[in-house]
Every structure is written in C-alpha cells, then in structure tokens.
C-alpha cells in the first residue's frame, strides 16, 4: 500500500500509530493474557502470566521483542495520545500482576507482609531485563535467568 493510501485509510500518522498499538494489544492478549487466565488464580496464574510473557518475547512474536517495551522506549518522552495509550496498557498489565499477587496473598500463597506493588515491579523488571538482554545482546540465556529470578522471588 502506498504512503498516501495508508494516510487516506487512517487519516493521520497518530491514528496509524494508535491502530498499531491496538493491534499489538490484541496480539498480547492472545499470546500472553488468554493462556495465563486459563490457569487457576493465585501464584499459579502469576507464574503463567510471567512465563507466557517471556515466551512471547522468546518466540519473537514481534521482531523488536516486547512491542510495549520498544514502544515505551520510543514514546515515553513524547506527550500525546500514543504515549498515553501505551502507558495505560502497560499500567493495566502491572496492575493485573499486582492484582494476582493480592489474590495469592488472600489465598495464603504469598505472605501478607509482601508489598504487592513492589513485588509486581520486580517481576515486571525481570521480564523487561530478559527482553532487553535478548534484543541487545542476542542473549537467549536471559530467559532462563529471568525464570530463575521469578521462581526464586515467588518461593
């Protein structure tokens, strides 16, 4: 499709970018969220959320790794609707991780002394670091390291 055809369809570069973010969200939901939510709630689902996310990066679903990690790096300093949408989707994923931690705490699977927001931050960071190391250094061992860190943190 020509550049003119693309703009005629989407109306603007920003609308094209927003449509791309929406399409990436659908892929993330299909590849990561849906398989994880099919798992029992609590630590088991939390592990599934993180493992399916690592698998999504490991399988190179997007050539640039985790779409949202790459898009965040590109848009984090650019105000506007695209940045806001990427931030909102990323925040909702972090909140989903934290929500599963809180559920696991209520089920006695994670100590109530654990700060759920802090643990969610750390678990998110392990996956992000694996994505970064894999993309920048082609370091496939980063996935093993992340899985080990997650298992250690959740034990």
TIGU-123307 format. One line per field, with one value per atom (N, C-alpha, C, O): x, z, y; atom name; residue number from 1; chain. Coordinates in Angstrom, 3 decimals. Each point is the difference from the previous one (the first is absolute). Layout:
N
u = c(X,...) $
w = c(Z,...) $
v = c(Y,...) $
atom = c(CA,...) $
seq = c(NUM,...) $
mol = c(A,...) $
***
This chain:
155
u = c(0.847,-0.847,0.894,1.026,-1.413,0.796,-0.161,-0.941,1.881,-0.059,-1.299,-0.638,0.263,-1.244,-1.198,-0.930,0.940,-1.089,-0.125,-1.104,2.254,-0.009,-0.618,-0.861,1.310,-0.539,-1.466,-0.759,0.352,-1.417,-0.840,-1.113,1.659,-0.732,-0.059,-1.045,2.175,0.068,-0.219,-0.366,0.580,-0.248,1.184,0.137,0.722,1.184,1.013,-0.321,1.541,1.051,-0.372,0.225,-0.793,-0.384,-1.076,0.065,-1.040,-1.055,0.587,-0.422,1.387,0.695,0.750,-0.048,0.736,0.732,-0.952,0.291,-1.417,-0.986,-0.573,-0.214,-0.034,-0.497,1.048,-0.343,1.607,1.086,0.064,0.178,-0.320,-0.012,-1.182,0.151,-1.314,-1.178,0.227,-0.374,0.988,0.282,1.000,-0.144,1.152,0.986,-0.656,0.355,-1.305,-0.731,-0.759,-0.002,-0.640,-0.735,0.936,-0.358,1.550,0.989,0.427,0.091,0.173,0.419,-1.086,0.293,-1.523,-1.112,-0.074,-0.160,0.274,-0.082,1.187,-0.179,1.370,1.221,0.354,0.610,-0.989,0.440,-1.173,-0.033,-0.912,-1.066,-0.931,-0.236,-0.289,-0.973,0.556,-0.682,1.891,0.514,0.191,-0.228,0.641,0.237,-1.301,-0.058,-0.988,-1.248,-0.728,-0.962,1.400,-0.570,0.541,-0.445,1.400,0.638,-0.688,-0.550,0.586,-0.588,0.600,1.182,-2.029,0.433,1.041,0.103,0.664,1.024,1.382,0.256,0.636,1.394,0.091,0.818,-1.657,0.038,-0.282,0.702,-1.713,-0.306,1.084,0.371,0.137,1.071,1.205,0.567,-0.182,1.111,-0.333,0.857,-2.088,-0.412,0.046,0.418,-0.842,0.044,1.426,0.248,0.677,1.391,0.645,0.770,-1.081,0.585,-0.510,0.772,-2.072,-0.518,0.549,0.217,0.002,0.593,1.443,0.407,0.361,1.366,-0.023,0.807,-1.736,-0.103,-0.339,0.490,-1.320,-0.381,1.229,0.131,0.762,1.233,0.952,0.610,-0.490,0.931,-0.341,0.901,-2.180,-0.440,0.084,-0.304,0.711,0.133,-1.331,-0.061,-0.986,-1.310,0.102,-0.569,1.295,0.334,1.508,0.721,-0.248,1.440,0.745,1.156,-1.800,0.635,-0.125,0.281,-0.700,-0.194,-1.383,-0.951,0.841,-1.289,-0.390,0.694,-1.802,-0.451,-0.095,0.435,-0.998,-0.248,1.279,0.076,0.929,1.299,0.638,0.523,-0.566,0.581,-0.763,0.604,-1.921,-0.822,0.150,-0.008,0.144,0.202,1.284,0.029,1.029,1.283,-0.086,0.634,-1.415,-0.122,-0.902,0.264,-1.324,-1.009,-0.021,-0.781,1.599,-0.111,0.231,-0.504,1.245,0.271,-0.797,0.215,-1.126,-0.811,-1.432,-0.718,0.299,-1.386,-0.976,0.309,-1.474,-1.021,-0.780,0.244,-1.182,-0.916,0.696,-0.393,1.407,0.691,0.722,-0.124,0.873,0.687,-1.005,0.219,-1.313,-1.013,-0.597,-0.249,0.022,-0.568,1.002,-0.371,1.627,1.044,0.140,0.105,-0.101,0.113,-1.198,0.171,-1.363,-1.203,0.006,-0.347,0.734,0.031,1.077,-0.221,1.374,1.076,-0.401,0.251,-0.871,-0.468,-1.041,0.001,-0.884,-1.026,0.631,-0.488,1.561,0.695,0.684,-0.059,0.702,0.623,-1.058,0.227,-1.364,-1.088,-0.542,-0.387,0.355,-0.455,0.974,-0.424,1.713,1.006,-0.187,-0.021,-0.113,-0.199,-1.304,-0.048,-0.992,-1.277,0.107,-0.621,1.399,0.188,0.823,-0.210,1.146,0.785,-0.931,0.077,-0.944,-0.952,-0.914,-0.279,-0.187,-0.837,0.784,-0.520,1.771,0.835,0.223,0.063,0.056,0.127,-1.270,0.071,-1.227,-1.267,-0.212,-0.711,1.336,-0.106,1.108,0.082,0.763,1.083,1.171,0.827,-0.738,1.080,1.224,1.110,-1.312,1.082,-0.230,-1.131,2.197,-0.106,-0.676,0.237,-1.067,-0.678,0.977,-0.334,1.534,1.035,0.628,0.647,-0.839,0.597,-0.752,-1.231,1.981,-0.583,-0.325,0.900,-2.191,-0.436,0.484,0.402,-0.435,0.459,1.494,0.452,0.317,1.442,0.306,0.845,-1.531,0.219,-0.386,0.712,-1.826,-0.412,1.069,0.321,0.226,1.070,1.203,0.550,-0.147,1.165,-0.242,0.865,-2.023,-0.305,-0.051,0.500,-1.102,-0.059,1.417,0.311,0.529,1.377,0.778,0.807,-1.037,0.698,-0.317,0.890,-2.156,-0.386,0.558,0.495,-0.576,0.529,1.514,0.506,0.191,1.448,0.319,0.936,-1.709,0.211,-0.237,0.762,-1.809,-0.293,1.180,0.449,0.041,1.108,1.262,0.622,-0.240,1.218,-0.103,0.977,-2.152,-0.205,0.101,0.646,-1.280,0.007,1.359,0.482,0.143,1.251,1.193,0.872,-0.821,1.165,-0.256,0.912,-2.147,-0.393,0.256,0.387,-0.607,0.284,-1.236,-0.869,0.815,-1.140,-0.001,-1.039,2.198,0.045,-0.761,-0.291,-0.027,-0.745,-1.365,-0.508,-0.089,-1.308,0.123,-0.835,1.867,0.253,0.271,-0.505,1.301,0.311,-1.263,-0.208,-0.611,-1.242,-0.917,-0.577,0.444,-0.848,0.539,-0.769,2.087,0.598,-0.248,-0.325,0.473,-0.241,-1.454,-0.280,-0.645,-1.422,-0.307,-0.697,1.223,-0.233,0.555,-0.642,1.821,0.611,-0.830,-0.227,-0.217,-0.766,-1.362,-0.523,-0.057,-1.321,0.053,-1.043,2.243,0.084,-0.061,0.058) $
w = c(0.000,0.000,0.000,0.678,-1.427,-0.069,1.280,0.769,-0.561,1.172,-0.012,1.038,-2.197,-0.132,0.343,0.662,-1.099,0.300,1.492,0.535,0.131,1.445,0.717,0.865,-1.234,0.663,-0.334,0.830,-2.041,-0.355,0.877,0.397,-0.100,0.819,1.472,0.642,-0.111,1.429,0.317,1.126,-2.078,0.216,0.508,-0.311,1.089,0.512,0.487,0.209,-0.035,0.536,1.409,0.348,0.454,1.351,0.011,0.821,-1.702,-0.072,-0.427,0.492,-1.402,-0.404,1.194,0.227,0.530,1.175,1.044,0.592,-0.363,0.961,-0.457,0.815,-2.110,-0.536,0.168,0.262,-0.410,0.194,1.460,0.272,0.656,1.420,0.296,0.731,-1.287,0.214,-0.557,0.628,-1.814,-0.594,0.861,0.188,0.329,0.871,1.299,0.536,-0.033,1.212,-0.251,0.850,-2.007,-0.332,-0.049,0.465,-1.021,-0.049,1.415,0.328,0.515,1.378,0.769,0.750,-0.935,0.680,-0.451,0.824,-2.119,-0.533,0.435,0.377,-0.427,0.253,1.477,0.405,0.397,1.390,0.976,0.860,-1.000,0.996,-0.027,1.042,-2.194,-0.065,0.511,0.774,-1.171,0.573,1.518,0.708,-0.211,1.440,0.789,1.055,-1.544,0.776,-0.036,0.742,-1.582,-0.004,1.175,0.235,0.492,1.131,1.300,0.098,0.879,1.309,0.566,-0.185,0.880,0.597,1.082,0.585,-0.337,1.033,-0.598,-1.113,1.863,-0.435,-1.339,-0.852,0.677,-1.256,-1.196,-1.009,1.119,-1.093,-0.129,-1.113,2.223,-0.034,-0.757,-0.854,1.173,-0.729,-1.490,-0.853,0.549,-1.397,-0.733,-1.157,1.817,-0.618,-0.394,-1.095,1.998,-0.258,-1.004,-0.858,0.962,-0.916,-1.428,-0.953,0.801,-1.362,-0.581,-1.207,2.057,-0.465,-0.455,-1.053,1.845,-0.423,-1.301,-0.897,0.797,-1.215,-1.221,-1.097,1.286,-1.091,-0.542,-1.210,2.100,-0.436,-0.597,-1.043,1.701,-0.408,-1.397,-0.779,0.466,-1.314,-1.091,-1.159,1.516,-0.926,-0.725,-1.229,2.018,-0.568,-0.758,-1.083,1.647,-0.688,-0.128,0.958,-2.129,-0.270,1.010,0.322,0.171,0.946,1.447,0.901,-0.659,1.369,0.488,-0.780,2.059,0.554,-0.624,0.167,-0.880,-0.685,0.973,-0.310,1.479,0.933,0.643,0.352,-0.192,0.491,-1.042,0.335,-1.595,-1.073,-0.186,-0.139,0.138,-0.182,1.181,-0.171,1.372,1.182,-0.119,0.298,-0.730,-0.154,-1.049,0.141,-1.186,-1.059,0.390,-0.384,1.140,0.248,1.424,0.283,0.617,1.404,0.224,0.973,-1.845,0.154,-0.977,-0.088,-0.635,-0.974,0.509,0.045,0.330,0.454,-1.147,-1.166,1.514,-1.015,0.205,0.941,-1.838,0.119,-0.124,0.672,-1.506,-0.181,1.295,0.487,0.063,1.266,1.084,0.771,-0.711,1.028,-0.121,1.010,-2.226,-0.204,0.393,0.636,-1.012,0.377,1.521,0.590,0.041,1.459,0.670,0.975,-1.472,0.606,-0.105,0.961,-2.114,-0.171,0.877,0.591,-0.512,0.838,1.469,0.747,-0.336,1.386,0.314,1.096,-2.043,0.262,0.147,0.782,-1.515,0.136,1.368,0.665,-0.255,1.326,1.091,0.972,-1.136,0.973,0.002,1.052,-2.212,-0.065,0.754,0.713,-0.865,0.740,1.495,0.787,-0.403,1.415,0.532,1.132,-1.941,0.424,0.262,0.929,-1.736,0.216,1.251,0.696,-0.410,1.238,1.204,0.956,-0.998,1.095,0.178,1.126,-2.242,0.093,0.660,0.875,-1.297,0.567,1.493,0.776,-0.377,1.423,0.749,1.086,-1.658,0.667,0.099,0.881,-1.794,0.009,0.828,0.081,0.528,0.829,-0.794,0.554,-1.831,-0.852,0.007,-0.301,0.643,0.136,1.331,0.348,0.382,1.311,-0.099,-0.939,1.905,0.031,0.309,-0.171,0.625,0.272,-1.280,0.022,-1.129,-1.272,-0.539,-0.019,-0.418,-0.646,-1.448,-0.819,0.519,-1.321,-1.143,-1.043,1.225,-1.061,-0.247,-1.145,2.225,-0.142,-0.712,-0.894,1.293,-0.635,-1.482,-0.843,0.527,-1.409,-0.791,-1.125,1.708,-0.640,-0.292,-1.101,2.089,-0.160,-1.059,-0.842,0.873,-0.972,-1.410,-0.946,0.814,-1.288,-0.490,-1.181,2.104,-0.357,-0.513,-0.920,1.499,-0.457,-1.467,-0.785,0.432,-1.398,-0.916,-1.089,1.527,-0.815,-0.220,-1.092,2.128,-0.120,-0.971,-0.793,0.855,-0.944,-1.427,-0.905,0.705,-1.323,-0.489,-1.138,2.008,-0.355,-0.345,-1.033,1.891,-0.225,-1.267,-0.735,0.485,-1.203,-1.251,-0.975,1.003,-1.188,-0.227,-1.132,2.185,-0.180,-0.191,-0.824,1.579,-0.019,-0.646,-0.076,-0.391,-0.505,1.062,-0.317,1.572,1.129,0.358,0.751,-1.305,0.275,1.443,0.512,0.140,1.399,0.908,1.147,-1.630,0.797,0.404,1.069,-1.906,0.345,1.162,0.904,-0.937,1.098,1.287,1.066,-1.180,1.173,0.566,1.213,-2.089,0.456,0.666,1.053,-1.667,0.601,1.372,0.931,-0.819,1.278,1.032,1.148,-1.539,0.913,0.458,1.177,-2.109,0.327,0.975,0.996,-1.293,0.883,1.392,1.001,-0.941,1.292,0.761,1.200,-1.882,0.653,0.471,0.997,-1.700,0.365,0.958,0.454,-0.142,0.910,1.454,0.900) $
v = c(-1.168,1.168,1.233,0.030,0.970,1.223,0.814,-0.198,1.118,0.873,0.813,0.179,0.301,0.760,-0.869,0.461,-1.702,-0.927,-0.274,-0.102,-0.015,-0.230,1.191,-0.163,1.371,1.189,0.218,0.501,-0.874,0.121,-0.928,0.345,-1.522,-0.973,0.415,-0.116,0.603,0.311,1.475,0.338,0.529,1.425,0.787,1.184,-1.821,0.694,-1.027,-1.170,1.636,-0.863,-0.477,-1.159,2.059,-0.361,-1.084,-0.914,0.995,-1.024,-1.345,-1.046,1.072,-1.223,-0.595,-1.209,2.056,-0.473,-0.581,-1.039,1.697,-0.510,-1.337,-0.897,0.762,-1.266,-1.097,-1.153,1.504,-0.959,-0.453,-1.187,2.116,-0.341,-0.926,-0.979,1.277,-0.861,-1.403,-0.991,0.909,-1.312,-0.776,-1.208,1.901,-0.652,-0.464,-1.050,1.827,-0.400,-1.300,-0.891,0.776,-1.226,-1.200,-1.082,1.263,-1.085,-0.364,-1.184,2.176,-0.251,-0.747,-0.932,1.334,-0.679,-1.456,-0.901,0.673,-1.368,-0.858,-1.159,1.710,-0.765,-0.137,-0.989,1.977,0.033,-0.094,-0.881,1.782,0.111,-1.208,-0.612,0.260,-1.093,-1.325,-0.672,0.263,-1.252,0.083,-0.981,2.138,0.140,-0.037,-0.632,1.296,0.034,-1.338,-0.198,-0.709,-1.353,-0.826,-1.123,1.689,-0.666,0.414,1.097,-1.966,0.310,1.281,0.290,0.469,1.270,-0.219,-1.078,2.124,-0.019,-0.125,0.460,-1.088,-0.119,-0.741,0.345,-1.354,-0.757,0.925,-0.062,0.904,0.930,1.057,0.372,0.111,0.988,-0.545,0.681,-1.913,-0.635,-0.134,0.231,-0.600,-0.152,1.345,0.060,1.008,1.331,0.364,0.505,-0.769,0.364,-0.950,0.431,-1.721,-0.971,0.178,-0.103,0.370,0.209,1.303,0.103,0.874,1.259,-0.226,0.493,-1.235,-0.331,-0.798,0.242,-1.194,-0.803,0.830,-0.266,1.261,0.915,0.730,0.186,0.223,0.656,-1.035,0.236,-1.363,-1.062,-0.537,-0.313,0.206,-0.498,1.054,-0.281,1.480,1.126,0.245,0.036,0.128,0.320,1.314,0.138,0.833,1.246,0.057,-0.275,0.627,0.039,0.880,-0.273,1.307,0.911,-0.425,0.790,-2.032,-0.467,0.375,0.046,0.221,0.409,1.337,1.003,-1.004,1.218,1.163,1.109,-1.357,1.094,0.520,1.177,-2.032,0.472,0.913,1.063,-1.480,0.811,1.302,1.064,-1.146,1.204,0.948,1.219,-1.782,0.850,0.792,1.194,-1.850,0.682,1.105,1.046,-1.279,1.005,1.160,1.139,-1.406,1.024,0.545,0.909,-1.424,0.418,1.495,0.560,0.081,1.435,0.864,1.208,-1.829,0.739,0.113,-1.000,2.177,0.118,-0.268,0.247,-0.749,-0.210,-1.280,-0.756,0.529,-1.130,-1.349,-0.954,0.853,-1.280,-0.371,-1.124,2.068,-0.240,-0.358,-0.935,1.671,-0.250,-1.400,-0.659,0.209,-1.340,-1.089,-0.987,1.166,-0.957,-0.033,-1.075,2.240,0.081,-0.663,-0.733,0.975,-0.581,-1.518,-0.687,0.155,-1.451,-0.641,-1.057,1.696,-0.520,0.047,-0.945,2.038,0.132,-1.072,-0.560,0.272,-1.020,-1.383,-0.815,0.540,-1.280,-0.086,-1.034,2.119,0.026,-0.191,-0.721,1.362,-0.143,-1.432,-0.509,-0.140,-1.395,-0.903,-0.910,1.154,-0.764,0.238,-0.945,2.205,0.332,-0.603,-0.481,0.511,-0.584,-1.485,-0.517,-0.169,-1.438,-0.256,-0.993,1.888,-0.106,0.167,-0.773,1.767,0.237,-1.211,-0.414,-0.152,-1.201,-1.134,-0.692,0.504,-1.057,0.237,-0.954,2.203,0.306,-0.386,-0.574,0.886,-0.325,-1.512,-0.481,-0.255,-1.464,-0.650,-1.225,2.044,-0.525,-0.554,-0.723,1.043,-0.501,0.909,-0.441,1.698,0.984,0.699,0.341,-0.134,0.643,1.364,0.761,-0.475,1.306,1.129,1.172,-1.515,1.005,0.551,1.047,-1.750,0.411,1.210,0.021,0.982,1.177,-0.388,-0.184,0.064,-0.466,0.869,-0.515,1.833,0.914,-0.177,0.028,-0.210,-0.197,-1.317,-0.048,-1.010,-1.297,0.051,-0.544,1.188,0.137,0.743,-0.382,1.436,0.771,-0.892,0.029,-0.818,-0.869,-1.071,-0.242,-0.397,-1.051,0.570,-0.609,1.770,0.695,0.305,-0.154,0.584,0.346,-1.211,0.134,-1.310,-1.204,-0.292,-0.325,0.443,-0.267,1.088,-0.293,1.533,1.099,-0.149,0.260,-0.675,-0.196,-1.134,0.103,-1.176,-1.106,0.475,-0.340,1.120,0.554,0.844,-0.142,1.017,0.882,-0.787,0.247,-1.191,-0.778,-0.843,-0.150,-0.394,-0.804,0.867,-0.385,1.545,0.855,0.654,0.035,0.482,0.726,-0.923,0.278,-1.379,-0.876,-1.363,-0.823,0.572,-1.319,-1.073,-1.125,1.490,-0.873,-0.824,0.444,-1.644,-0.879,-0.508,-0.416,0.450,-0.435,0.966,-0.339,1.514,0.985,-0.544,0.338,-1.173,-0.568,-0.980,-0.012,-0.796,-0.937,0.776,-0.350,1.394,0.818,0.660,0.026,0.494,0.644,-1.018,0.272,-1.442,-1.035,-0.426,-0.239,0.148,-0.356,1.090,-0.300,1.551,1.121,0.037,0.229,-0.456,-0.017,-1.134,0.198,-1.389,-1.158,0.270,-0.318,0.898,0.308,1.022,-0.150,1.169,1.072,-0.489,0.498,-1.463,-0.502,-1.187,-0.472,-0.017,-1.150,0.437,-0.838) $
atom = c(N,CA,C,O,N,CA,C,O,N,CA,C,O,N,CA,C,O,N,CA,C,O,N,CA,C,O,N,CA,C,O,N,CA,C,O,N,CA,C,O,N,CA,C,O,N,CA,C,O,N,CA,C,O,N,CA,C,O,N,CA,C,O,N,CA,C,O,N,CA,C,O,N,CA,C,O,N,CA,C,O,N,CA,C,O,N,CA,C,O,N,CA,C,O,N,CA,C,O,N,CA,C,O,N,CA,C,O,N,CA,C,O,N,CA,C,O,N,CA,C,O,N,CA,C,O,N,CA,C,O,N,CA,C,O,N,CA,C,O,N,CA,C,O,N,CA,C,O,N,CA,C,O,N,CA,C,O,N,CA,C,O,N,CA,C,O,N,CA,C,O,N,CA,C,O,N,CA,C,O,N,CA,C,O,N,CA,C,O,N,CA,C,O,N,CA,C,O,N,CA,C,O,N,CA,C,O,N,CA,C,O,N,CA,C,O,N,CA,C,O,N,CA,C,O,N,CA,C,O,N,CA,C,O,N,CA,C,O,N,CA,C,O,N,CA,C,O,N,CA,C,O,N,CA,C,O,N,CA,C,O,N,CA,C,O,N,CA,C,O,N,CA,C,O,N,CA,C,O,N,CA,C,O,N,CA,C,O,N,CA,C,O,N,CA,C,O,N,CA,C,O,N,CA,C,O,N,CA,C,O,N,CA,C,O,N,CA,C,O,N,CA,C,O,N,CA,C,O,N,CA,C,O,N,CA,C,O,N,CA,C,O,N,CA,C,O,N,CA,C,O,N,CA,C,O,N,CA,C,O,N,CA,C,O,N,CA,C,O,N,CA,C,O,N,CA,C,O,N,CA,C,O,N,CA,C,O,N,CA,C,O,N,CA,C,O,N,CA,C,O,N,CA,C,O,N,CA,C,O,N,CA,C,O,N,CA,C,O,N,CA,C,O,N,CA,C,O,N,CA,C,O,N,CA,C,O,N,CA,C,O,N,CA,C,O,N,CA,C,O,N,CA,C,O,N,CA,C,O,N,CA,C,O,N,CA,C,O,N,CA,C,O,N,CA,C,O,N,CA,C,O,N,CA,C,O,N,CA,C,O,N,CA,C,O,N,CA,C,O,N,CA,C,O,N,CA,C,O,N,CA,C,O,N,CA,C,O,N,CA,C,O,N,CA,C,O,N,CA,C,O,N,CA,C,O,N,CA,C,O,N,CA,C,O,N,CA,C,O,N,CA,C,O,N,CA,C,O,N,CA,C,O,N,CA,C,O,N,CA,C,O,N,CA,C,O,N,CA,C,O,N,CA,C,O,N,CA,C,O,N,CA,C,O,N,CA,C,O,N,CA,C,O,N,CA,C,O,N,CA,C,O,N,CA,C,O,N,CA,C,O,N,CA,C,O,N,CA,C,O,N,CA,C,O,N,CA,C,O,N,CA,C,O,N,CA,C,O,N,CA,C,O,N,CA,C,O,N,CA,C,O,N,CA,C,O,N,CA,C,O,N,CA,C,O,N,CA,C,O,N,CA,C,O,N,CA,C,O,N,CA,C,O,N,CA,C,O) $
seq = c(1,1,1,1,2,2,2,2,3,3,3,3,4,4,4,4,5,5,5,5,6,6,6,6,7,7,7,7,8,8,8,8,9,9,9,9,10,10,10,10,11,11,11,11,12,12,12,12,13,13,13,13,14,14,14,14,15,15,15,15,16,16,16,16,17,17,17,17,18,18,18,18,19,19,19,19,20,20,20,20,21,21,21,21,22,22,22,22,23,23,23,23,24,24,24,24,25,25,25,25,26,26,26,26,27,27,27,27,28,28,28,28,29,29,29,29,30,30,30,30,31,31,31,31,32,32,32,32,33,33,33,33,34,34,34,34,35,35,35,35,36,36,36,36,37,37,37,37,38,38,38,38,39,39,39,39,40,40,40,40,41,41,41,41,42,42,42,42,43,43,43,43,44,44,44,44,45,45,45,45,46,46,46,46,47,47,47,47,48,48,48,48,49,49,49,49,50,50,50,50,51,51,51,51,52,52,52,52,53,53,53,53,54,54,54,54,55,55,55,55,56,56,56,56,57,57,57,57,58,58,58,58,59,59,59,59,60,60,60,60,61,61,61,61,62,62,62,62,63,63,63,63,64,64,64,64,65,65,65,65,66,66,66,66,67,67,67,67,68,68,68,68,69,69,69,69,70,70,70,70,71,71,71,71,72,72,72,72,73,73,73,73,74,74,74,74,75,75,75,75,76,76,76,76,77,77,77,77,78,78,78,78,79,79,79,79,80,80,80,80,81,81,81,81,82,82,82,82,83,83,83,83,84,84,84,84,85,85,85,85,86,86,86,86,87,87,87,87,88,88,88,88,89,89,89,89,90,90,90,90,91,91,91,91,92,92,92,92,93,93,93,93,94,94,94,94,95,95,95,95,96,96,96,96,97,97,97,97,98,98,98,98,99,99,99,99,100,100,100,100,101,101,101,101,102,102,102,102,103,103,103,103,104,104,104,104,105,105,105,105,106,106,106,106,107,107,107,107,108,108,108,108,109,109,109,109,110,110,110,110,111,111,111,111,112,112,112,112,113,113,113,113,114,114,114,114,115,115,115,115,116,116,116,116,117,117,117,117,118,118,118,118,119,119,119,119,120,120,120,120,121,121,121,121,122,122,122,122,123,123,123,123,124,124,124,124,125,125,125,125,126,126,126,126,127,127,127,127,128,128,128,128,129,129,129,129,130,130,130,130,131,131,131,131,132,132,132,132,133,133,133,133,134,134,134,134,135,135,135,135,136,136,136,136,137,137,137,137,138,138,138,138,139,139,139,139,140,140,140,140,141,141,141,141,142,142,142,142,143,143,143,143,144,144,144,144,145,145,145,145,146,146,146,146,147,147,147,147,148,148,148,148,149,149,149,149,150,150,150,150,151,151,151,151,152,152,152,152,153,153,153,153,154,154,154,154,155,155,155,155) $
mol = c(A,A,A,A,A,A,A,A,A,A,A,A,A,A,A,A,A,A,A,A,A,A,A,A,A,A,A,A,A,A,A,A,A,A,A,A,A,A,A,A,A,A,A,A,A,A,A,A,A,A,A,A,A,A,A,A,A,A,A,A,A,A,A,A,A,A,A,A,A,A,A,A,A,A,A,A,A,A,A,A,A,A,A,A,A,A,A,A,A,A,A,A,A,A,A,A,A,A,A,A,A,A,A,A,A,A,A,A,A,A,A,A,A,A,A,A,A,A,A,A,A,A,A,A,A,A,A,A,A,A,A,A,A,A,A,A,A,A,A,A,A,A,A,A,A,A,A,A,A,A,A,A,A,A,A,A,A,A,A,A,A,A,A,A,A,A,A,A,A,A,A,A,A,A,A,A,A,A,A,A,A,A,A,A,A,A,A,A,A,A,A,A,A,A,A,A,A,A,A,A,A,A,A,A,A,A,A,A,A,A,A,A,A,A,A,A,A,A,A,A,A,A,A,A,A,A,A,A,A,A,A,A,A,A,A,A,A,A,A,A,A,A,A,A,A,A,A,A,A,A,A,A,A,A,A,A,A,A,A,A,A,A,A,A,A,A,A,A,A,A,A,A,A,A,A,A,A,A,A,A,A,A,A,A,A,A,A,A,A,A,A,A,A,A,A,A,A,A,A,A,A,A,A,A,A,A,A,A,A,A,A,A,A,A,A,A,A,A,A,A,A,A,A,A,A,A,A,A,A,A,A,A,A,A,A,A,A,A,A,A,A,A,A,A,A,A,A,A,A,A,A,A,A,A,A,A,A,A,A,A,A,A,A,A,A,A,A,A,A,A,A,A,A,A,A,A,A,A,A,A,A,A,A,A,A,A,A,A,A,A,A,A,A,A,A,A,A,A,A,A,A,A,A,A,A,A,A,A,A,A,A,A,A,A,A,A,A,A,A,A,A,A,A,A,A,A,A,A,A,A,A,A,A,A,A,A,A,A,A,A,A,A,A,A,A,A,A,A,A,A,A,A,A,A,A,A,A,A,A,A,A,A,A,A,A,A,A,A,A,A,A,A,A,A,A,A,A,A,A,A,A,A,A,A,A,A,A,A,A,A,A,A,A,A,A,A,A,A,A,A,A,A,A,A,A,A,A,A,A,A,A,A,A,A,A,A,A,A,A,A,A,A,A,A,A,A,A,A,A,A,A,A,A,A,A,A,A,A,A,A,A,A,A,A,A,A,A,A,A,A,A,A,A,A,A,A,A,A,A,A,A,A,A,A,A,A,A,A,A,A,A,A,A,A,A,A,A,A,A,A,A,A,A,A,A,A,A,A,A,A,A,A,A,A,A,A,A,A,A,A,A,A,A,A,A,A,A,A,A,A,A,A,A,A,A,A,A,A,A,A) $
***
